[in-house]
């Protein structure tokens, strides 16, 4: 698997890729992968202190307080693992109910964003924003007509995110006012 670029890919995509390369049953592999990953993720996070990006909690609180704003999740993670990560990071409360698109159901990131937009009751004409740190996040946002706001908190550089089509690239979420402005278009 050393030659597979995992950054920004969905769990379903990963299993499909591995099963296709090795002639394995994708359904059986996905079930085994999901069970093992859920168990290992919980075991690995248990001893670690909660962590979030600087400014993330303040940003989520400010966005949740804005009338007409719906917070959702568009992640390549399995839904159970997304809940585990959001809970560990102490941000799950901002996503209650948990609306989104997940890697259980879709391999393609654009399909995940589409599912999230449906779950969040997005209507054409509404402002749909995807915040992400990979070129796949940016491309999936563009594919569904969303505004891609990229952050350089992952492995992608500002230049790579811009080249992928990010409308705005932030160094992180620490400048909450700048992040809100990028997200709301204000």
C-alpha positions, 0 to 999 in steps of 0.5 A: 500500500506504500504507493497509495496516496491516502490523503483526503481519500475515503475509507470506502475508496481505500478498501475498493482500491486495495481489493481491486489491486489484490483481487479481494472481495470488496464487501468482505474486506470493507466489513473486516476493515471497518470492524478492525479500524473502529476497535483500533481507533478507540484503543489508540485515542483512549490514552490521548488527551483531546485535541482540536485545531486552534480556533476550531471550537470558537469557530464552531460556536460562532457558526452555530450561533449564526441564524440560518447556518447548518453545520454538517460533516463531509468525511471519508471516515466511517460514520462510527469513526467520525463520531469517535473522532468528534467525541474525542476532540470534544466537538460532537456537541456542535453536530447534534444531530450529526448531519453529513456524508460519510465514507461508509456509503461513498468512495468518491469525495464529491458524492460524500459532499453531495450526501452531506448537503442533502442531509443538511437540507441545502437548497440551490442558492444557499451558500454551501462551504466545504472546509478541508485540508486536502486537494480532494476536499477542494476538488469535491467542493468544486464538483458540487458547486460549493465554496472550497475554503482550504486550510494548510493544517494537513499535508497539502501546501497553500500552493497545492490547495490553490492549484486545486481550485481553493477560493480561500486558503487559510493557515489554520482556524486560529484567526476565527474572524478570518475563518468566519469571513471566508466561510460566510463571504462577509 
